[in-house]
Amino acid sequence: EAGVAQSPRYKIIEKRQSVAFWCNPISGHATLYWYQQILGQGPKLLIQFQNNGVVDDSQLPKDRFSAERLKGVDSTLKIQPAKLEDSAVYLCASSLWGSFSPLHFGNGTRLTVT
Amino acid sequence: DQQVKQNSPSLSVQEGRISILNCDYTNSMFDYFLWYKKYPAEGPTFLISISSIKDKNEDGRFTVFLNKSAKHLSLHIVPSQPGDSAVYFCAASAHLSGGSQGNLIFGKGTKLSVKP
């Protein structure tokens, strides 16, 4: 089966600019996650979707981050405006149904904010 | 406060020997534990999991041990191979009221180097 697809792989922007990341999960996976991984840390959940509904966005900085999952398939994560501390790898993951099933991760987008 | 701790940032092992990666947790509500493996420039890949009703789960060269009383789990790789060199993340989740499973909480990872 095809894995989780993410684009772009790398992005460099200046602070206060905006950026968007795209994710296409594994076909048939109902649950989609966005994680932020700062260098030297483990992945931290930003938002979880079940189909096209938000299950958990408690750790999403909503003043600058937004995410959507139209039609319950692809998803986009946006940062506007970006801060220096947003420099990280943004990982998208999907699972068949919630955390009962293992998460499958994409290769991530490495964001550098200068 | 870190709920999942991997206190060893790195581990170096000789090929053919055993690798033991450790993980401690503080939340007694965690009941499902996983190990993920990550190569550079790739996303983490699922390796092995264990439910709190078991104390051991084995899959080929990989075995995970769970000690609930000590809130400790470990991943054993026997025999270690150079291709096992990667960062290993421990993750845990808790069963929530209503029947759902909570989100995964990850440790900081341990970088394993297996030398030929």
Interface residues (C-beta under 8 A of the other chain):
Chain A: V4 Y33 G40 Q41 G42 P43 K44 L45 Q48 D56 L91 A93 G98 S99 F100 P102 L103 H104 F105 G106 N107 G108
Chain B: V4 Y32 L34 Y36 A41 E42 G43 P44 T45 F46 S49 F89 A91 S93 S100 Q101 G102 N103 L104 F106 G107 K108 G109
